[in-house]
Amino acid sequence: MALSKTKSTSLTGESKIDGVTVVRMTASLSTNGGSDYVNQSVLDIDRYNSNKKEVRKDIAAFQEYVYEQQDAIDAEIAEDNKQAAEASEDKKTA
């Protein structure tokens, strides 16, 4: 019998202009693959249109954060797989 694990991570970000949320960004990342998603919603179109350059920088920064978290999850999965393989090998030689 082997333990099977999954992990889900939710990320949120907001781009604000003058204290008002202009764009809300969300992401959901999972260890089981194929189910990651990233979403952005414009909540104040007038502020968005007037501040696209700044808001788009925030969106890009959030996307970079998502990539960092995906990489961290991949590293965790690789470590778990390595440990499982080592445990399996130990059982074979015992």
C-alpha angles and dihedrals in degrees: 000000000000131000114243115200134189129184130196123198124193119202128188134184137174131205108211131191116192090348093305120118106238100171129017118202126196135179134183118200127187136188093222094072133233096052104084116123137177123198137180128192125195106221100175111034095182094055090042092054092046094047105031095137094055095040092049089053088056091048091051091048090051091050090051088051089052090052091051091051092047089052091049090051090049090052090050092050091048091051092048090050091049092051092047091051091049091049090050091049090049090054091051093053095043 
